[in-house]
Amino acid sequence: MSNFKTKLAVASVAALISGLGVANAANSDLTLAMQLEPPHLDPTSAAAGAIDSVVYSNIFEGLTRFMADGSVVPGLAASWNISGDGLTYTFSLQDGVKFHDGTGMDASDVAFSLDRARAEESTNAQKALFAGIADVAVVDPLTVKITLSEPNGSFLFNLAWGDAVIVAPESIKNIKTNPVGTGAFTFVDWVQGDKIEIARNPDYWGEPAKLESATFKFISDPTAAFAAVMAEDVDAFAGFPAPENLPQFAADPRFQVIVGSTEGETILSTNNKMPPLDNVKVRQAIAHAIDRQAIIDGAMFGLGTPIGTHFAPHNPAYVDLTGNSNYDPAKAKALLAEAGFADGFTTTLKLPPPSYARRGGEIIAAQLRAVGIKTEISNLEWAQWLEQVFRGKDFGLTIVSHTEPMDIGIYARPEYYFQYDNPDFQALMKTLNATTDAGERTKLLQKAQTIISEDYVNGYLFELAYPTVANAKIVGLWENAPTQANDLTAVYWKD
Amino acid sequence: MERTSAIVTALRSRNFVIGGALSLIFVFLALLSFIWTPYDVTTLDIAHKLQRPNLSHWFGTDHFGRDIFSMIMVGARTSIAVALLAVGMGMGLGIPLGLAAAASQGRWLDEFIMRGNDLIFAFPSLVIAILITAVFGASAVNAIVAIGIFNIPVFARVTRGAALSLWSREFILAARVAGKNTARISLEHILPNVANLLIVQGTIQFSLGILAEAGLSYVGLGAQPPTPSWGRMLADAQTMVSFAPHLALIPGMAIILTVLGLNLMGDGLRDLLDPRIRNARS
């Protein structure tokens, strides 16, 4: 017994000392919480955004990279030349770049990464990004020549995605559990279900990270998230899941609340092949039955920007088309009657876990009920949602936020889960991909936004806001989320 | 004469009176909600959300601007309906099984029924309820089935235990000698003599049923929106406790008071119906 007590005393003293140690080191260490834990750590073989949230720019880098404002800047490529016909890109790589395992990064690694991503058997979640690549040639160790089959105005943008990062053949085998990249942080440890630790890379080729180490902590429950931030168990929470708690944090001098924009178009996704939703009049009626502001206020506590099409409002090419689907229940009823559903109809409304979907779903159900459309609500976990809705296409309506940047191209894929099949739109996207002139691209993008808005493909609700709650002394966190990422390379504590 | 004295004894039992009154209040609210509620519970009024209790909304409004008092009324209906049907299912299947087991005591039928009961008892009930609703989909009906299944062995056991001791009594022997078969004896002589016990057990199971319904709808597996349920009201209120505590306190109190009321009533009933205690009093 006494022995046990001694052990206990020693243990508690040790805990105390280590606790003090953490407190002292607080200026160079950061614990950042997020809601979802990644399934594994290879951004080049899965769609899960949580992977990029940990590794993008911290561990892995691409030829180009996104900045916090969404602009694309040089990454591992120091500079590039584009041939006059827009078909050949010659990249000059940064000199002296080393992977975390000590091997050098050169042109052959770039060729390996891109060839792996675009290969037939590749499991890359965004293969379309690489579809236009005809050939990747190593000119010399620091020069890569990429030839496209047709001009692609967004090629440099595509290369900035987390799915296009540069990996090494030497470390590819264990990339899912031991990611080896070129970034300013190295992977240290992953306690599954709890946290991932990274540490500053002393041999980084560029400007070194200001933090010595950082921990990503995964807290899925909104109530636990609130408690963890309030108790200062975590230094920051990126993508805080409960917007209703933000005013409290904002009023507390210990914290700062950063509300940024995302690429997340939150939509009432509609199965365009399921009667009666295949009738454009019915979809238009749904659009007019929805009061966006009520959803933003009721589900998101005021956070979010109304949208009238599938496009981010902060993008210069955005057109405000909310007028096409203004809140007008009387018009909705008239349209339903015109379509032959004067007495309404019943459809399913399948809701994934986030509060924008669960709460938004209840509000939309009430709004649709007011014009005679009954919905059978079922709440699904993400795995069930992916299975039933995204892959199985077994749904009438669902609510989801499409967080990929510039993803209007999904409307050109008739097999995509909402099954919109419009040859004109598909042709327009083809033209857009082949256009490199910025002004011309804007025009085409605006036309695309108008087509899907006037076809009422989906109910366009709002652009998701990106709330981050952080200790007031933290500087350098990304305000917006131009892609799913928590770039910690420029983060530091001010005194 | 005997009837009036029973009522007087009942009214003297403090547990029974308080418990009965609490239970009656909620039953009354549930019944009233069929014909009248202060506000429509499916209409959202987001402009008036998160109001504190006031004169026009006695219990305030929730995060969608719905009237919480109306939701409590309709929620009582949901809770009581689910619990009542689940207990009914448990009684309807459990009591015949218990009677049959007692009648064939020691033989294979008895063994079969009782080991089946043990099997169900061996699983944590709420976990299995979650499994059932997760497999067959979340709905009030599946919640009833899930809770009901776990009531079957409870009633089977109570019935068998009480019936076993009766089978060796003289009046049963007399009935046997008179030529009545096992089924008739079970129905006409055993069942009336274990009824008191079953009523008490039923009250307790009913309160557990209300708790189980609240638990299932708390994790999203009970009645689906827009039907209000106390458990989901609690779950929805979770992140808002720090600035709108009434959202969680009110459905929480409703659950506590109903369960307390039913338990007190069950205790009171047991005291009243137990002949030993009854005789000791008079």
HADDOCK unambig.tbl for C-alpha pairs under 7 A between the chains (distance, minus, plus):
assign (segid A and resid 222 and name CA) (segid B and resid 239 and name CA) 6.63 0.50 0.50
assign (segid A and resid 223 and name CA) (segid B and resid 238 and name CA) 6.54 0.50 0.50
assign (segid A and resid 223 and name CA) (segid B and resid 239 and name CA) 5.28 0.50 0.50
assign (segid A and resid 242 and name CA) (segid B and resid 239 and name CA) 6.95 0.50 0.50
assign (segid A and resid 244 and name CA) (segid B and resid 240 and name CA) 6.91 0.50 0.50
assign (segid A and resid 294 and name CA) (segid B and resid 46 and name CA) 6.42 0.50 0.50
assign (segid A and resid 298 and name CA) (segid B and resid 46 and name CA) 5.87 0.50 0.50
assign (segid A and resid 298 and name CA) (segid B and resid 63 and name CA) 6.74 0.50 0.50
assign (segid A and resid 298 and name CA) (segid B and resid 64 and name CA) 5.84 0.50 0.50
assign (segid A and resid 362 and name CA) (segid B and resid 225 and name CA) 6.90 0.50 0.50
assign (segid A and resid 362 and name CA) (segid B and resid 226 and name CA) 6.89 0.50 0.50
assign (segid A and resid 366 and name CA) (segid B and resid 42 and name CA) 6.71 0.50 0.50
assign (segid A and resid 366 and name CA) (segid B and resid 43 and name CA) 6.59 0.50 0.50
assign (segid A and resid 366 and name CA) (segid B and resid 44 and name CA) 7.00 0.50 0.50
assign (segid A and resid 377 and name CA) (segid B and resid 224 and name CA) 6.97 0.50 0.50
assign (segid A and resid 377 and name CA) (segid B and resid 225 and name CA) 6.78 0.50 0.50
